[in-house]
Amino acid sequence: MYYIYHIPKRKEWGCTKFLEKRVKKLGYTISDIDRVILVSDIDKAADMERDLNIEYGYGWHEYCDYRHLIKIGNINASRNGGHRGGKIGGVKGTKAIIAYCKKNKSVIKEFNSITEACKELNVNLGCVANILKGKRKSAKGYYFEYKK
């Protein structure tokens, strides 16, 4: 079962299998949600999420599509092998980063390194580094932050 939810404060419709966990991760509570629609089919859920975001004027980008997020491994995966951020794999200076959709600010995926993100998302490493330094806002529909 997929939950299509609306958080007016966030100005977006979202899609998830685990509503309470997702809302908490976004920094909201269940009481911040004004509408929830249950859908059993992933394609219908993703299409509905897209259509509602467009209808409400929130905008949409193909990288925000729930099916795309599943395809690149972001949804319901054990992120970073259970790693919670900071240095990983014993490699000094390597920090986990999070890629976000520029349009609706949803999490696309967490990566173990800048290099990993650049390879998977086909984004220039220098652009991502400049985003992380605050010298640039976004690249190819994404923005990035270090994982805290």
C-alpha positions in Angstrom: 0.0 0.0 0.0 1.3 3.5 -0.9 0.4 6.7 0.9 -0.1 9.9 -1.1 0.1 12.7 1.4 -0.1 16.5 1.5 1.8 18.7 3.9 0.6 22.3 3.2 3.5 23.8 5.2 5.9 22.0 2.9 3.9 22.8 -0.2 4.2 19.3 -1.7 2.4 16.1 -2.2 4.5 13.0 -1.4 4.4 9.3 -1.9 5.7 6.7 0.6 5.1 3.2 1.9 5.9 4.2 5.5 4.0 7.4 6.2 4.9 8.1 9.9 8.6 7.4 9.3 8.7 9.6 6.2 6.8 12.5 7.8 9.1 12.4 10.8 12.2 12.3 8.6 10.9 15.5 6.9 10.6 17.2 10.3 6.8 17.2 10.5 4.2 15.2 12.5 1.2 13.3 11.3 -1.0 16.3 12.4 0.8 18.4 9.8 -0.8 16.3 7.0 -4.1 17.5 5.7 -4.9 14.7 3.2 -3.9 11.1 2.8 -4.9 8.9 -0.1 -4.2 5.1 -0.1 -3.3 3.5 -3.4 -2.3 -0.1 -4.0 -0.5 0.2 -7.3 2.9 2.0 -7.5 2.2 3.4 -11.0 -1.1 4.9 -10.0 0.5 6.3 -6.8 3.4 7.9 -8.7 1.1 9.3 -11.3 -1.3 10.7 -8.7 1.6 12.3 -6.8 2.8 14.0 -9.9 -0.6 15.1 -11.0 -1.5 16.6 -7.5 1.8 18.5 -7.3 1.2 20.0 -10.7 -2.5 20.7 -9.9 -1.5 22.5 -6.7 1.2 24.5 -8.6 4.1 23.0 -6.7 5.9 22.0 -10.0 7.3 18.6 -10.9 10.5 17.1 -12.3 11.0 13.5 -13.6 13.8 13.0 -11.0 11.1 13.4 -8.3 9.0 10.6 -9.6 8.5 7.9 -7.0 9.3 5.2 -9.6 12.6 6.9 -10.4 13.5 7.1 -6.7 12.9 3.4 -6.4 14.9 2.7 -9.5 18.0 4.5 -8.2 17.6 2.7 -4.9 16.6 5.6 -2.6 13.3 4.3 -1.3 13.1 1.9 1.6 16.7 0.8 1.3 19.2 0.4 4.1 21.0 3.6 3.3 24.8 3.6 3.3 24.8 0.1 4.8 23.4 1.4 8.1 25.9 4.3 8.2 24.5 7.4 9.9 26.7 10.1 8.3 30.2 11.6 8.6 33.3 9.7 7.6 32.6 6.3 6.2 34.5 3.1 5.4 37.6 4.4 7.3 38.5 6.7 4.4 39.7 10.0 5.8 37.9 13.0 4.4 35.0 11.0 2.8 31.7 12.3 3.9 28.2 11.1 3.1 26.0 13.5 1.1 22.3 13.8 0.3 21.0 14.7 -3.1 17.6 16.5 -3.2 15.2 17.3 -6.0 15.5 21.0 -6.7 11.8 21.4 -7.6 10.2 20.0 -4.5 13.2 19.5 -2.2 12.5 15.8 -1.7 15.4 13.5 -0.9 16.6 11.7 -4.0 19.2 9.5 -2.4 22.0 9.5 0.1 25.5 8.7 -1.1 28.7 7.6 0.5 30.8 10.2 -1.3 30.6 13.1 -3.8 32.2 10.8 -6.4 29.5 8.1 -6.0 26.7 10.7 -6.4 28.3 12.2 -9.5 28.7 8.9 -11.2 25.2 7.7 -10.5 23.4 11.0 -11.2 25.7 12.0 -14.1 26.6 15.4 -12.5 29.9 17.2 -12.7 32.0 16.7 -9.6 33.1 20.3 -9.5 29.5 21.5 -9.6 28.6 19.3 -6.7 31.7 20.4 -4.7 30.7 24.1 -5.3 27.1 23.4 -4.2 28.4 21.9 -1.0 30.7 24.9 -0.5 27.8 27.3 -1.0 29.2 28.7 -4.3 26.5 27.2 -6.4 22.8 26.5 -5.9 22.1 23.4 -8.0 23.1 21.2 -10.9 21.0 19.2 -13.3 17.9 19.6 -11.1 19.6 18.5 -7.9 21.1 20.3 -4.9 23.3 18.6 -2.3 24.1 18.8 1.4 26.5 16.9 3.6 24.7 14.3 5.8 24.7 15.4 9.4 
